[in-house]
């Protein structure tokens, strides 16, 4: 949700996106934040963002919400999760990162699973960088490559 404003974060995300594409098709879809919502209550912002997010998800997509209230997993566990998903033969795996306030209940309800990156709280834009690095790390673990060390 929203654009990545910081060039250093954008560059880092693109660095790992390029690496990820060596292992699997990978796209990043930034959904523009709703306009003129600065004075709206948080609930309304979440509802509008949620509508925009849900419009992007197709019925057959397997969705993983990255959220502070999700299940924590190690890098190796994320790699195992990806391995199990690859074995299902399902077509599209979608990782969702909400906006600054998280996500609305309908988005949470649509998620097939919810993962947390940490007990720490990160800015949602920084989560993009952290997660793309972890996704790359998980893929190298699947291939038994030395990056993890």
N, CA, C and O atoms as a GROMACS GRO file, in nm:
protein
  596
    1UNK      N    1   0.084  -0.117   0.000
    1UNK     CA    2   0.000   0.000   0.000
    1UNK      C    3   0.089   0.123   0.000
    1UNK      O    4   0.175   0.137   0.086
    2UNK      N    5   0.069   0.210  -0.093
    2UNK     CA    6   0.146   0.333  -0.101
    2UNK      C    7   0.279   0.313  -0.170
    2UNK      O    8   0.322   0.200  -0.194
    3UNK      N    9   0.342   0.424  -0.202
    3UNK     CA   10   0.471   0.419  -0.272
    3UNK      C   11   0.585   0.419  -0.172
    3UNK      O   12   0.571   0.463  -0.057
    4UNK      N   13   0.698   0.370  -0.218
    4UNK     CA   14   0.820   0.377  -0.139
    4UNK      C   15   0.887   0.510  -0.170
    4UNK      O   16   0.936   0.531  -0.280
    5UNK      N   17   0.888   0.599  -0.072
    5UNK     CA   18   0.940   0.735  -0.093
    5UNK      C   19   1.092   0.743  -0.087
    5UNK      O   20   1.152   0.822  -0.160
    6UNK      N   21   1.153   0.665  -0.003
    6UNK     CA   22   1.297   0.674   0.019
    6UNK      C   23   1.373   0.600  -0.090
    6UNK      O   24   1.351   0.481  -0.113
    7UNK      N   25   1.463   0.672  -0.159
    7UNK     CA   26   1.536   0.609  -0.270
    7UNK      C   27   1.624   0.495  -0.222
    7UNK      O   28   1.641   0.396  -0.294
    8UNK      N   29   1.681   0.505  -0.104
    8UNK     CA   30   1.766   0.397  -0.053
    8UNK      C   31   1.686   0.268  -0.032
    8UNK      O   32   1.737   0.158  -0.056
    9UNK      N   33   1.562   0.282   0.012
    9UNK     CA   34   1.477   0.164   0.029
    9UNK      C   35   1.438   0.109  -0.107
    9UNK      O   36   1.442  -0.012  -0.128
   10UNK      N   37   1.399   0.197  -0.200
   10UNK     CA   38   1.363   0.152  -0.336
   10UNK      C   39   1.478   0.075  -0.401
   10UNK      O   40   1.456  -0.029  -0.462
   11UNK      N   41   1.599   0.128  -0.387
   11UNK     CA   42   1.716   0.062  -0.447
   11UNK      C   43   1.740  -0.075  -0.384
   11UNK      O   44   1.772  -0.171  -0.454
   12UNK      N   45   1.726  -0.083  -0.253
   12UNK     CA   46   1.743  -0.211  -0.185
   12UNK      C   47   1.639  -0.313  -0.227
   12UNK      O   48   1.672  -0.429  -0.251
   13UNK      N   49   1.513  -0.270  -0.235
   13UNK     CA   50   1.406  -0.360  -0.277
   13UNK      C   51   1.433  -0.410  -0.419
   13UNK      O   52   1.417  -0.528  -0.447
   14UNK      N   53   1.472  -0.320  -0.508
   14UNK     CA   54   1.499  -0.360  -0.646
   14UNK      C   55   1.618  -0.455  -0.654
   14UNK      O   56   1.617  -0.549  -0.734
   15UNK      N   57   1.720  -0.432  -0.572
   15UNK     CA   58   1.836  -0.522  -0.568
   15UNK      C   59   1.792  -0.665  -0.539
   15UNK      O   60   1.834  -0.759  -0.607
   16UNK      N   61   1.708  -0.682  -0.436
   16UNK     CA   62   1.663  -0.816  -0.400
   16UNK      C   63   1.560  -0.869  -0.499
   16UNK      O   64   1.554  -0.990  -0.521
   17UNK      N   65   1.479  -0.783  -0.557
   17UNK     CA   66   1.382  -0.827  -0.658
   17UNK      C   67   1.454  -0.888  -0.777
   17UNK      O   68   1.412  -0.991  -0.829
   18UNK      N   69   1.563  -0.826  -0.819
   18UNK     CA   70   1.642  -0.880  -0.930
   18UNK      C   71   1.696  -1.017  -0.894
   18UNK      O   72   1.693  -1.110  -0.975
   19UNK      N   73   1.746  -1.030  -0.772
   19UNK     CA   74   1.800  -1.160  -0.727
   19UNK      C   75   1.690  -1.266  -0.719
   19UNK      O   76   1.711  -1.381  -0.758
   20UNK      N   77   1.573  -1.227  -0.669
   20UNK     CA   78   1.461  -1.322  -0.655
   20UNK      C   79   1.419  -1.375  -0.792
   20UNK      O   80   1.386  -1.492  -0.806
   21UNK      N   81   1.420  -1.287  -0.892
   21UNK     CA   82   1.376  -1.327  -1.026
   21UNK      C   83   1.464  -1.435  -1.089
   21UNK      O   84   1.426  -1.496  -1.189
   22UNK      N   85   1.582  -1.460  -1.033
   22UNK     CA   86   1.665  -1.571  -1.080
   22UNK      C   87   1.604  -1.705  -1.041
   22UNK      O   88   1.635  -1.808  -1.100
   23UNK      N   89   1.517  -1.703  -0.941
   23UNK     CA   90   1.459  -1.826  -0.887
   23UNK      C   91   1.312  -1.846  -0.925
   23UNK      O   92   1.266  -1.959  -0.940
   24UNK      N   93   1.240  -1.735  -0.940
   24UNK     CA   94   1.096  -1.745  -0.964
   24UNK      C   95   1.046  -1.614  -1.022
   24UNK      O   96   1.107  -1.509  -1.000
   25UNK      N   97   0.935  -1.619  -1.095
   25UNK     CA   98   0.874  -1.493  -1.140
   25UNK      C   99   0.839  -1.409  -1.017
   25UNK      O  100   0.789  -1.462  -0.918
   26UNK      N  101   0.864  -1.280  -1.025
   26UNK     CA  102   0.842  -1.194  -0.909
   26UNK      C  103   0.805  -1.054  -0.956
   26UNK      O  104   0.875  -0.995  -1.038
   27UNK      N  105   0.696  -1.003  -0.904
   27UNK     CA  106   0.650  -0.868  -0.936
   27UNK      C  107   0.614  -0.796  -0.807
   27UNK      O  108   0.570  -0.858  -0.710
   28UNK      N  109   0.633  -0.666  -0.808
   28UNK     CA  110   0.590  -0.582  -0.697
   28UNK      C  111   0.481  -0.489  -0.750
   28UNK      O  112   0.499  -0.419  -0.849
   29UNK      N  113   0.368  -0.491  -0.682
   29UNK     CA  114   0.258  -0.401  -0.718
   29UNK      C  115   0.238  -0.302  -0.604
   29UNK      O  116   0.193  -0.339  -0.496
   30UNK      N  117   0.272  -0.179  -0.629
   30UNK     CA  118   0.246  -0.074  -0.530
   30UNK      C  119   0.109  -0.015  -0.562
   30UNK      O  120   0.085   0.034  -0.672
   31UNK      N  121   0.022  -0.020  -0.465
   31UNK     CA  122  -0.112   0.034  -0.482
   31UNK      C  123  -0.110   0.177  -0.430
   31UNK      O  124  -0.079   0.200  -0.313
   32UNK      N  125  -0.141   0.273  -0.516
   32UNK     CA  126  -0.140   0.412  -0.468
   32UNK      C  127  -0.235   0.431  -0.351
   32UNK      O  128  -0.347   0.381  -0.352
   33UNK      N  129  -0.188   0.504  -0.252
   33UNK     CA  130  -0.272   0.533  -0.135
   33UNK      C  131  -0.391   0.617  -0.178
   33UNK      O  132  -0.379   0.699  -0.270
   34UNK      N  133  -0.506   0.599  -0.114
   34UNK     CA  134  -0.623   0.681  -0.148
   34UNK      C  135  -0.591   0.829  -0.130
   34UNK      O  136  -0.517   0.867  -0.040
   35UNK      N  137  -0.648   0.909  -0.214
   35UNK     CA  138  -0.625   1.054  -0.211
   35UNK      C  139  -0.712   1.120  -0.103
   35UNK      O  140  -0.820   1.073  -0.070
   36UNK      N  141  -0.662   1.230  -0.051
   36UNK     CA  142  -0.737   1.319   0.039
   36UNK      C  143  -0.793   1.250   0.162
   36UNK      O  144  -0.906   1.277   0.202
   37UNK      N  145  -0.716   1.161   0.223
   37UNK     CA  146  -0.766   1.091   0.342
   37UNK      C  147  -0.696   1.135   0.470
   37UNK      O  148  -0.721   1.078   0.577
   38UNK      N  149  -0.610   1.235   0.462
   38UNK     CA  150  -0.532   1.277   0.578
   38UNK      C  151  -0.620   1.315   0.697
   38UNK      O  152  -0.581   1.294   0.812
   39UNK      N  153  -0.736   1.370   0.672
   39UNK     CA  154  -0.823   1.411   0.782
   39UNK      C  155  -0.927   1.305   0.819
   39UNK      O  156  -1.009   1.326   0.908
   40UNK      N  157  -0.924   1.191   0.751
   40UNK     CA  158  -1.021   1.086   0.777
   40UNK      C  159  -0.983   1.008   0.903
   40UNK      O  160  -0.865   1.002   0.938
   41UNK      N  161  -1.080   0.950   0.971
   41UNK     CA  162  -1.048   0.860   1.083
   41UNK      C  163  -0.974   0.736   1.030
   41UNK      O  164  -0.992   0.696   0.915
   42UNK      N  165  -0.892   0.678   1.114
   42UNK     CA  166  -0.812   0.561   1.075
   42UNK      C  167  -0.901   0.451   1.017
   42UNK      O  168  -0.865   0.390   0.917
   43UNK      N  169  -1.014   0.426   1.078
   43UNK     CA  170  -1.106   0.321   1.031
   43UNK      C  171  -1.144   0.342   0.884
   43UNK      O  172  -1.149   0.246   0.807
   44UNK      N  173  -1.169   0.467   0.847
   44UNK     CA  174  -1.207   0.499   0.708
   44UNK      C  175  -1.088   0.481   0.614
   44UNK      O  176  -1.104   0.432   0.502
   45UNK      N  177  -0.970   0.520   0.658
   45UNK     CA  178  -0.849   0.501   0.577
   45UNK      C  179  -0.828   0.352   0.552
   45UNK      O  180  -0.803   0.311   0.439
   46UNK      N  181  -0.838   0.272   0.658
   46UNK     CA  182  -0.822   0.127   0.644
   46UNK      C  183  -0.925   0.068   0.548
   46UNK      O  184  -0.891  -0.017   0.466
   47UNK      N  185  -1.048   0.112   0.558
   47UNK     CA  186  -1.154   0.061   0.471
   47UNK      C  187  -1.125   0.094   0.325
   47UNK      O  188  -1.140   0.008   0.238
   48UNK      N  189  -1.083   0.216   0.298
   48UNK     CA  190  -1.054   0.255   0.159
   48UNK      C  191  -0.932   0.181   0.105
   48UNK      O  192  -0.932   0.135  -0.009
   49UNK      N  193  -0.828   0.170   0.187
   49UNK     CA  194  -0.710   0.095   0.145
   49UNK      C  195  -0.745  -0.052   0.122
   49UNK      O  196  -0.700  -0.113   0.026
   50UNK      N  197  -0.827  -0.106   0.212
   50UNK     CA  198  -0.868  -0.246   0.199
   50UNK      C  199  -0.940  -0.275   0.069
   50UNK      O  200  -0.916  -0.377   0.005
   51UNK      N  201  -1.028  -0.185   0.030
   51UNK     CA  202  -1.099  -0.202  -0.098
   51UNK      C  203  -1.001  -0.206  -0.214
   51UNK      O  204  -1.014  -0.289  -0.304
   52UNK      N  205  -0.902  -0.118  -0.212
   52UNK     CA  206  -0.803  -0.114  -0.319
   52UNK      C  207  -0.718  -0.242  -0.322
   52UNK      O  208  -0.686  -0.294  -0.429
   53UNK      N  209  -0.682  -0.290  -0.205
   53UNK     CA  210  -0.603  -0.414  -0.196
   53UNK      C  211  -0.683  -0.532  -0.249
   53UNK      O  212  -0.633  -0.609  -0.331
   54UNK      N  213  -0.806  -0.546  -0.204
   54UNK     CA  214  -0.888  -0.661  -0.243
   54UNK      C  215  -0.917  -0.663  -0.393
   54UNK      O  216  -0.936  -0.770  -0.450
   55UNK      N  217  -0.922  -0.546  -0.456
   55UNK     CA  218  -0.944  -0.541  -0.601
   55UNK      C  219  -0.827  -0.601  -0.678
   55UNK      O  220  -0.843  -0.644  -0.792
   56UNK      N  221  -0.710  -0.605  -0.618
   56UNK     CA  222  -0.590  -0.657  -0.685
   56UNK      C  223  -0.574  -0.808  -0.672
   56UNK      O  224  -0.494  -0.868  -0.744
   57UNK      N  225  -0.648  -0.869  -0.580
   57UNK     CA  226  -0.631  -1.012  -0.553
   57UNK      C  227  -0.732  -1.091  -0.634
   57UNK      O  228  -0.852  -1.063  -0.633
   58UNK      N  229  -0.682  -1.192  -0.705
   58UNK     CA  230  -0.770  -1.279  -0.783
   58UNK      C  231  -0.817  -1.396  -0.696
   58UNK      O  232  -0.756  -1.426  -0.594
   59UNK      N  233  -0.924  -1.459  -0.736
   59UNK     CA  234  -0.985  -1.563  -0.653
   59UNK      C  235  -0.891  -1.681  -0.628
   59UNK      O  236  -0.897  -1.740  -0.520
   60UNK      N  237  -0.806  -1.717  -0.722
   60UNK     CA  238  -0.718  -1.832  -0.703
   60UNK      C  239  -0.585  -1.800  -0.637
   60UNK      O  240  -0.504  -1.890  -0.614
   61UNK      N  241  -0.560  -1.673  -0.605
   61UNK     CA  242  -0.434  -1.634  -0.543
   61UNK      C  243  -0.424  -1.687  -0.401
   61UNK      O  244  -0.521  -1.681  -0.326
   62UNK      N  245  -0.309  -1.738  -0.365
   62UNK     CA  246  -0.281  -1.775  -0.226
   62UNK      C  247  -0.216  -1.652  -0.163
   62UNK      O  248  -0.111  -1.608  -0.207
   63UNK      N  249  -0.278  -1.598  -0.059
   63UNK     CA  250  -0.232  -1.472  -0.003
   63UNK      C  251  -0.172  -1.490   0.135
   63UNK      O  252  -0.225  -1.560   0.221
   64UNK      N  253  -0.059  -1.423   0.154
   64UNK     CA  254   0.011  -1.422   0.281
   64UNK      C  255   0.016  -1.276   0.326
   64UNK      O  256   0.080  -1.193   0.261
   65UNK      N  257  -0.050  -1.247   0.435
   65UNK     CA  258  -0.047  -1.112   0.491
   65UNK      C  259   0.071  -1.101   0.585
   65UNK      O  260   0.089  -1.184   0.674
   66UNK      N  261   0.152  -0.998   0.564
   66UNK     CA  262   0.261  -0.970   0.658
   66UNK      C  263   0.206  -0.869   0.758
   66UNK      O  264   0.174  -0.756   0.722
   67UNK      N  265   0.197  -0.912   0.882
   67UNK     CA  266   0.129  -0.832   0.984
   67UNK      C  267   0.190  -0.860   1.120
   67UNK      O  268   0.229  -0.973   1.150
   68UNK      N  269   0.197  -0.758   1.202
   68UNK     CA  270   0.259  -0.773   1.334
   68UNK      C  271   0.190  -0.877   1.422
   68UNK      O  272   0.251  -0.927   1.516
   69UNK      N  273   0.065  -0.910   1.393
   69UNK     CA  274  -0.008  -1.007   1.474
   69UNK      C  275  -0.004  -1.148   1.416
   69UNK      O  276  -0.072  -1.238   1.465
   70UNK      N  277   0.076  -1.167   1.311
   70UNK     CA  278   0.084  -1.298   1.247
   70UNK      C  279   0.179  -1.391   1.319
   70UNK      O  280   0.238  -1.357   1.422
   71UNK      N  281   0.192  -1.510   1.264
   71UNK     CA  282   0.282  -1.612   1.318
   71UNK      C  283   0.425  -1.576   1.281
   71UNK      O  284   0.455  -1.549   1.164
   72UNK      N  285   0.511  -1.576   1.379
   72UNK     CA  286   0.652  -1.551   1.351
   72UNK      C  287   0.717  -1.678   1.300
   72UNK      O  288   0.682  -1.789   1.342
   73UNK      N  289   0.811  -1.659   1.210
   73UNK     CA  290   0.885  -1.775   1.160
   73UNK      C  291   1.029  -1.734   1.133
   73UNK      O  292   1.058  -1.617   1.107
   74UNK      N  293   1.117  -1.831   1.138
   74UNK     CA  294   1.258  -1.806   1.109
   74UNK      C  295   1.277  -1.803   0.957
   74UNK      O  296   1.185  -1.834   0.882
   75UNK      N  297   1.395  -1.767   0.914
   75UNK     CA  298   1.427  -1.769   0.772
   75UNK      C  299   1.415  -1.911   0.717
   75UNK      O  300   1.364  -1.932   0.607
   76UNK      N  301   1.461  -2.008   0.794
   76UNK     CA  302   1.450  -2.148   0.750
   76UNK      C  303   1.303  -2.192   0.742
   76UNK      O  304   1.265  -2.265   0.651
   77UNK      N  305   1.222  -2.147   0.837
   77UNK     CA  306   1.079  -2.181   0.832
   77UNK      C  307   1.010  -2.116   0.712
   77UNK      O  308   0.923  -2.176   0.650
   78UNK      N  309   1.049  -1.993   0.680
   78UNK     CA  310   0.994  -1.928   0.560
   78UNK      C  311   1.033  -2.006   0.436
   78UNK      O  312   0.952  -2.024   0.345
   79UNK      N  313   1.156  -2.053   0.432
   79UNK     CA  314   1.202  -2.135   0.320
   79UNK      C  315   1.120  -2.263   0.311
   79UNK      O  316   1.081  -2.304   0.201
   80UNK      N  317   1.094  -2.326   0.424
   80UNK     CA  318   1.011  -2.446   0.425
   80UNK      C  319   0.870  -2.419   0.379
   80UNK      O  320   0.810  -2.499   0.306
   81UNK      N  321   0.815  -2.305   0.422
   81UNK     CA  322   0.682  -2.264   0.378
   81UNK      C  323   0.679  -2.251   0.225
   81UNK      O  324   0.588  -2.300   0.160
   82UNK      N  325   0.780  -2.184   0.169
   82UNK     CA  326   0.787  -2.167   0.024
   82UNK      C  327   0.798  -2.302  -0.046
   82UNK      O  328   0.734  -2.326  -0.148
   83UNK      N  329   0.881  -2.389   0.009
   83UNK     CA  330   0.897  -2.522  -0.050
   83UNK      C  331   0.764  -2.595  -0.054
   83UNK      O  332   0.728  -2.654  -0.156
   84UNK      N  333   0.690  -2.592   0.055
   84UNK     CA  334   0.559  -2.658   0.059
   84UNK      C  335   0.464  -2.595  -0.042
   84UNK      O  336   0.388  -2.665  -0.108
   85UNK      N  337   0.468  -2.463  -0.053
   85UNK     CA  338   0.380  -2.395  -0.148
   85UNK      C  339   0.416  -2.434  -0.291
   85UNK      O  340   0.327  -2.461  -0.372
   86UNK      N  341   0.546  -2.437  -0.324
   86UNK     CA  342   0.588  -2.476  -0.458
   86UNK      C  343   0.538  -2.617  -0.492
   86UNK      O  344   0.500  -2.644  -0.606
   87UNK      N  345   0.537  -2.705  -0.393
   87UNK     CA  346   0.493  -2.843  -0.416
   87UNK      C  347   0.343  -2.853  -0.443
   87UNK      O  348   0.298  -2.952  -0.502
   88UNK      N  349   0.264  -2.753  -0.402
   88UNK     CA  350   0.120  -2.758  -0.426
   88UNK      C  351   0.085  -2.738  -0.572
   88UNK      O  352  -0.021  -2.781  -0.617
   89UNK      N  353   0.175  -2.673  -0.647
   89UNK     CA  354   0.147  -2.647  -0.787
   89UNK      C  355   0.052  -2.529  -0.809
   89UNK      O  356   0.012  -2.501  -0.921
   90UNK      N  357   0.017  -2.460  -0.701
   90UNK     CA  358  -0.069  -2.343  -0.716
   90UNK      C  359   0.007  -2.236  -0.791
   90UNK      O  360   0.130  -2.230  -0.786
   91UNK      N  361  -0.065  -2.152  -0.860
   91UNK     CA  362  -0.004  -2.059  -0.954
   91UNK      C  363   0.053  -1.933  -0.890
   91UNK      O  364   0.170  -1.903  -0.913
   92UNK      N  365  -0.024  -1.860  -0.814
   92UNK     CA  366   0.020  -1.728  -0.770
   92UNK      C  367   0.021  -1.717  -0.618
   92UNK      O  368  -0.079  -1.744  -0.551
   93UNK      N  369   0.136  -1.677  -0.567
   93UNK     CA  370   0.154  -1.651  -0.425
   93UNK      C  371   0.165  -1.500  -0.408
   93UNK      O  372   0.251  -1.436  -0.470
   94UNK      N  373   0.079  -1.443  -0.327
   94UNK     CA  374   0.075  -1.298  -0.307
   94UNK      C  375   0.110  -1.267  -0.162
   94UNK      O  376   0.049  -1.320  -0.069
   95UNK      N  377   0.209  -1.181  -0.145
   95UNK     CA  378   0.244  -1.131  -0.012
   95UNK      C  379   0.188  -0.991   0.000
   95UNK      O  380   0.214  -0.906  -0.085
   96UNK      N  381   0.110  -0.967   0.104
   96UNK     CA  382   0.046  -0.838   0.124
   96UNK      C  383   0.113  -0.760   0.236
   96UNK      O  384   0.138  -0.812   0.345
   97UNK      N  385   0.142  -0.634   0.207
   97UNK     CA  386   0.192  -0.542   0.309
   97UNK      C  387   0.094  -0.425   0.311
   97UNK      O  388   0.076  -0.357   0.210
   98UNK      N  389   0.032  -0.403   0.424
   98UNK     CA  390  -0.065  -0.295   0.434
   98UNK      C  391   0.002  -0.159   0.443
   98UNK      O  392   0.123  -0.146   0.424
   99UNK      N  393  -0.078  -0.060   0.472
   99UNK     CA  394  -0.028   0.076   0.487
   99UNK      C  395   0.021   0.102   0.629
   99UNK      O  396   0.042   0.009   0.707
  100UNK      N  397   0.038   0.228   0.660
  100UNK     CA  398   0.093   0.268   0.790
  100UNK      C  399   0.008   0.221   0.908
  100UNK      O  400   0.061   0.202   1.017
  101UNK      N  401  -0.122   0.203   0.886
  101UNK     CA  402  -0.211   0.162   0.995
  101UNK      C  403  -0.244   0.014   0.992
  101UNK      O  404  -0.327  -0.033   1.070
  102UNK      N  405  -0.179  -0.062   0.903
  102UNK     CA  406  -0.208  -0.204   0.890
  102UNK      C  407  -0.312  -0.228   0.782
  102UNK      O  408  -0.313  -0.160   0.680
  103UNK      N  409  -0.400  -0.327   0.806
  103UNK     CA  410  -0.504  -0.360   0.707
  103UNK      C  411  -0.640  -0.374   0.776
  103UNK      O  412  -0.649  -0.397   0.896
  104UNK      N  413  -0.742  -0.359   0.696
  104UNK     CA  414  -0.880  -0.371   0.742
  104UNK      C  415  -0.917  -0.519   0.758
  104UNK      O  416  -0.854  -0.606   0.698
  105UNK      N  417  -1.018  -0.546   0.836
  105UNK     CA  418  -1.061  -0.684   0.865
  105UNK      C  419  -1.090  -0.766   0.738
  105UNK      O  420  -1.050  -0.882   0.733
  106UNK      N  421  -1.158  -0.712   0.636
  106UNK     CA  422  -1.181  -0.794   0.516
  106UNK      C  423  -1.052  -0.840   0.448
  106UNK      O  424  -1.049  -0.949   0.390
  107UNK      N  425  -0.948  -0.760   0.454
  107UNK     CA  426  -0.819  -0.802   0.397
  107UNK      C  427  -0.760  -0.914   0.483
  107UNK      O  428  -0.710  -1.014   0.431
  108UNK      N  429  -0.765  -0.896   0.613
  108UNK     CA  430  -0.716  -0.998   0.705
  108UNK      C  431  -0.793  -1.129   0.685
  108UNK      O  432  -0.734  -1.237   0.685
  109UNK      N  433  -0.924  -1.119   0.668
  109UNK     CA  434  -1.007  -1.238   0.647
  109UNK      C  435  -0.976  -1.307   0.514
  109UNK      O  436  -0.989  -1.429   0.503
  110UNK      N  437  -0.935  -1.230   0.414
  110UNK     CA  438  -0.903  -1.287   0.282
  110UNK      C  439  -0.770  -1.362   0.282
  110UNK      O  440  -0.748  -1.451   0.200
  111UNK      N  441  -0.681  -1.326   0.373
  111UNK     CA  442  -0.549  -1.387   0.377
  111UNK      C  443  -0.558  -1.536   0.407
  111UNK      O  444  -0.634  -1.579   0.494
  112UNK      N  445  -0.480  -1.614   0.334
  112UNK     CA  446  -0.475  -1.757   0.358
  112UNK      C  447  -0.386  -1.789   0.479
  112UNK      O  448  -0.407  -1.888   0.548
  113UNK      N  449  -0.289  -1.704   0.502
  113UNK     CA  450  -0.204  -1.716   0.620
  113UNK      C  451  -0.151  -1.578   0.656
  113UNK      O  452  -0.144  -1.489   0.571
  114UNK      N  453  -0.115  -1.561   0.782
  114UNK     CA  454  -0.064  -1.433   0.830
  114UNK      C  455   0.069  -1.458   0.899
  114UNK      O  456   0.078  -1.537   0.993
  115UNK      N  457   0.172  -1.389   0.851
  115UNK     CA  458   0.305  -1.401   0.908
  115UNK      C  459   0.351  -1.268   0.964
  115UNK      O  460   0.312  -1.162   0.915
  116UNK      N  461   0.434  -1.274   1.066
  116UNK     CA  462   0.497  -1.156   1.124
  116UNK      C  463   0.647  -1.166   1.102
  116UNK      O  464   0.705  -1.273   1.117
  117UNK      N  465   0.708  -1.055   1.066
  117UNK     CA  466   0.853  -1.055   1.046
  117UNK      C  467   0.930  -1.042   1.177
  117UNK      O  468   1.046  -1.082   1.186
  118UNK      N  469   0.864  -0.986   1.279
  118UNK     CA  470   0.935  -0.960   1.404
  118UNK      C  471   0.837  -0.911   1.509
  118UNK      O  472   0.726  -0.868   1.477
  119UNK      N  473   0.879  -0.917   1.634
  119UNK     CA  474   0.803  -0.850   1.740
  119UNK      C  475   0.825  -0.700   1.735
  119UNK      O  476   0.747  -0.623   1.792
  120UNK      N  477   0.930  -0.659   1.668
  120UNK     CA  478   0.957  -0.516   1.654
  120UNK      C  479   0.858  -0.455   1.555
  120UNK      O  480   0.804  -0.526   1.470
  121UNK      N  481   0.835  -0.327   1.566
  121UNK     CA  482   0.749  -0.256   1.473
  121UNK      C  483   0.836  -0.181   1.373
  121UNK      O  484   0.927  -0.107   1.412
  122UNK      N  485   0.809  -0.203   1.243
  122UNK     CA  486   0.883  -0.138   1.136
  122UNK      C  487   0.791  -0.049   1.056
  122UNK      O  488   0.671  -0.077   1.046
  123UNK      N  489   0.844   0.060   0.998
  123UNK     CA  490   0.764   0.136   0.903
  123UNK      C  491   0.725   0.045   0.786
  123UNK      O  492   0.805  -0.038   0.742
  124UNK      N  493   0.603   0.059   0.736
  124UNK     CA  494   0.556  -0.034   0.633
  124UNK      C  495   0.644  -0.032   0.508
  124UNK      O  496   0.656  -0.133   0.440
  125UNK      N  497   0.706   0.083   0.477
  125UNK     CA  498   0.794   0.087   0.360
  125UNK      C  499   0.921   0.007   0.384
  125UNK      O  500   0.972  -0.059   0.293
  126UNK      N  501   0.973   0.011   0.506
  126UNK     CA  502   1.092  -0.066   0.539
  126UNK      C  503   1.064  -0.215   0.537
  126UNK      O  504   1.153  -0.296   0.509
  127UNK      N  505   0.940  -0.253   0.566
  127UNK     CA  506   0.901  -0.394   0.561
  127UNK      C  507   0.925  -0.449   0.421
  127UNK      O  508   0.962  -0.565   0.405
  128UNK      N  509   0.904  -0.367   0.319
  128UNK     CA  510   0.928  -0.413   0.181
  128UNK      C  511   1.071  -0.458   0.163
  128UNK      O  512   1.097  -0.563   0.103
  129UNK      N  513   1.164  -0.380   0.213
  129UNK     CA  514   1.306  -0.414   0.200
  129UNK      C  515   1.340  -0.537   0.283
  129UNK      O  516   1.404  -0.630   0.235
  130UNK      N  517   1.296  -0.537   0.407
  130UNK     CA  518   1.325  -0.651   0.495
  130UNK      C  519   1.266  -0.779   0.435
  130UNK      O  520   1.332  -0.883   0.431
  131UNK      N  521   1.143  -0.770   0.388
  131UNK     CA  522   1.080  -0.891   0.336
  131UNK      C  523   1.143  -0.938   0.205
  131UNK      O  524   1.161  -1.058   0.188
  132UNK      N  525   1.176  -0.848   0.113
  132UNK     CA  526   1.237  -0.895  -0.012
  132UNK      C  527   1.372  -0.961   0.017
  132UNK      O  528   1.407  -1.060  -0.048
  133UNK      N  529   1.446  -0.908   0.114
  133UNK     CA  530   1.572  -0.973   0.151
  133UNK      C  531   1.543  -1.112   0.208
  133UNK      O  532   1.612  -1.208   0.174
  134UNK      N  533   1.444  -1.125   0.294
  134UNK     CA  534   1.411  -1.254   0.355
  134UNK      C  535   1.359  -1.354   0.251
  134UNK      O  536   1.386  -1.473   0.260
  135UNK      N  537   1.284  -1.304   0.155
  135UNK     CA  538   1.235  -1.390   0.048
  135UNK      C  539   1.353  -1.443  -0.034
  135UNK      O  540   1.359  -1.561  -0.068
  136UNK      N  541   1.447  -1.355  -0.066
  136UNK     CA  542   1.567  -1.398  -0.137
  136UNK      C  543   1.645  -1.501  -0.054
  136UNK      O  544   1.689  -1.604  -0.105
  137UNK      N  545   1.660  -1.473   0.074
  137UNK     CA  546   1.732  -1.565   0.164
  137UNK      C  547   1.662  -1.702   0.166
  137UNK      O  548   1.729  -1.805   0.160
  138UNK      N  549   1.530  -1.702   0.174
  138UNK     CA  550   1.455  -1.828   0.176
  138UNK      C  551   1.476  -1.908   0.048
  138UNK      O  552   1.488  -2.030   0.052
  139UNK      N  553   1.480  -1.839  -0.065
  139UNK     CA  554   1.501  -1.908  -0.192
  139UNK      C  555   1.642  -1.964  -0.202
  139UNK      O  556   1.661  -2.072  -0.258
  140UNK      N  557   1.741  -1.893  -0.149
  140UNK     CA  558   1.877  -1.948  -0.151
  140UNK      C  559   1.888  -2.068  -0.058
  140UNK      O  560   1.962  -2.162  -0.086
  141UNK      N  561   1.814  -2.066   0.052
  141UNK     CA  562   1.812  -2.182   0.141
  141UNK      C  563   1.755  -2.304   0.070
  141UNK      O  564   1.805  -2.416   0.087
  142UNK      N  565   1.650  -2.283  -0.011
  142UNK     CA  566   1.591  -2.394  -0.086
  142UNK      C  567   1.693  -2.458  -0.180
  142UNK      O  568   1.688  -2.578  -0.204
  143UNK      N  569   1.783  -2.378  -0.232
  143UNK     CA  570   1.884  -2.426  -0.326
  143UNK      C  571   2.014  -2.465  -0.256
  143UNK      O  572   2.112  -2.504  -0.321
  144UNK      N  573   2.014  -2.455  -0.126
  144UNK     CA  574   2.133  -2.489  -0.048
  144UNK      C  575   2.254  -2.403  -0.088
  144UNK      O  576   2.367  -2.451  -0.091
  145UNK      N  577   2.228  -2.278  -0.117
  145UNK     CA  578   2.333  -2.185  -0.156
  145UNK      C  579   2.389  -2.114  -0.032
  145UNK      O  580   2.321  -2.107   0.070
  146UNK      N  581   2.510  -2.060  -0.039
  146UNK     CA  582   2.578  -2.009   0.080
  146UNK      C  583   2.532  -1.872   0.131
  146UNK      O  584   2.582  -1.827   0.234
  147UNK      N  585   2.440  -1.804   0.064
  147UNK     CA  586   2.401  -1.669   0.106
  147UNK      C  587   2.359  -1.663   0.253
  147UNK      O  588   2.391  -1.566   0.322
  148UNK      N  589   2.290  -1.762   0.301
  148UNK     CA  590   2.233  -1.760   0.436
  148UNK      C  591   2.339  -1.740   0.544
  148UNK      O  592   2.310  -1.686   0.650
  149UNK      N  593   2.459  -1.781   0.517
  149UNK     CA  594   2.566  -1.769   0.616
  149UNK      C  595   2.634  -1.639   0.594
  149UNK      O  596   2.728  -1.606   0.666
   0.00000   0.00000   0.00000
